[in-house]
Every structure is written in C-alpha cells, then in structure tokens.
Amino acid sequence: MDVYIKPVKKAALHGAVKIGDIAEVSAQNGLAKRVESLKLTEINTDESKLISVIDIIEKINSSLPGHTVVNVGEQDTVIEFDDPAKKENRFFSFIKAAVVTIMLAAGSATAIMSFHSDAQMSKVFENYYYIFFGEHAQNPVVIHLPYSIGLAVGIIVFFNHFSGKKLTGDPTPIEVEMSVYEGEVTDNQIDTLNEKRKTNGG
C-alpha cells in the first residue's frame, strides 16, 4: 500500500516529535493515523534538530513494513524548540516596535530628502509653477502640497497597508520580503545541520 507524506520545511515543537507533527500523511484503511503517531525524536532544548525524509521513510519501514512511501514535500525539516513556559513580554515588545518604527521613519525621511536634494526637486517645482502660472516663485506651496499628498498615497498603495489594514488581499512587499528572508534562513539552517550531521557521522 502506498503512503504519501508531505513534510514541512520548518516546525516549532516541544517534547515528543511524531511524523504527524511535521508532515501531512495520506493512506488508506486507517494507515495514515498509524503513520502520523510514529515517534521520530524528542526536542527539549533550544538546539535545533534536522529530520530528513530518509529518517521518516526508515521509521515507517521499520515500524510498519510492507508499504511504499512516496514523498511529495520537503526533503529536510528543521525543528526548533517551542518553549511552552516562555511568555511574551508585552512591554518589551512595545518598546521594540516603537524603536523599529522610529528608525524606519527616520531612515525613510532621510532617504526621501536625500533623493529630493540630489534631484533638485525644489527647482523642478519652481519650473512647474512657472509653466502653469507664468511667474517665478520660491517653494510654491500649490505644487508642494499635492506632491506631498501624492507621495503619501503612493507609499500607502505600494505597501498595501494603512492603519493596520490591508487595502487588498495581496501580500504586502514587506510580507514577501520576510517570506524570502525566512526561507533563506531556513535553507541556511538546513545546510548547517546537514554539515553537522556529516561531521558527527550521521
């Protein structure tokens, strides 16, 4: 009988780790439940562990022989320790969010002002004012004001986020970048743990 498994790339667990904790299992006649209940390892410390699909296949073959295992998911799964006793410090989280917000705001403002200075946007606005109104003016508010509003609206639309809500169902650029970053971090963890496993002889 065929057993289809779909391991995930990363999981946060504590205590006994079973196949069902890190993989979806599909099989007939109640076999899936038996496969899901098979214990692979335990994780009780902050040290990450690596479970390869070979480990899962060997466990299934040794505990429930006579079945063909087909992998349709990841080849390696990183397991991190999820401390059930650890509580989130809400004050520290607030301070961290405030510091990050201030840094991002200051950095964004500096970048925008640097761009405007390099591109001589004040001269551009003065030229626009002369084109539309036929006279010269320094720092024409009638040009600066709609530009500033348009800049803010453009940023909101680009980042697809305003006042804690998404404008559309699409992922925001930050969410996309965070997903890419987390994927690269996990790939690095897998490579590091694989090297460690080879060094330790399996």
ABEGO torsion letter per residue (X at the ends): XBBBBBBBABBBBBEBBBAAAABBBBBBGGAAAAAAABBABBBABABBBBBBAAAAAAAAAAABBGBBBBBABBABBBBBBBBAABBBBAAAAAAAAAAAAAAAAAAAAAAAAAAAAAAGAAAAAAAAAAAAAGBBBBGBAAAAAAAAAAAAAAAAAAAGBBGGBBABABBBAAAAAAAAAAAAAAAAAAAAAAAAAAAAGX
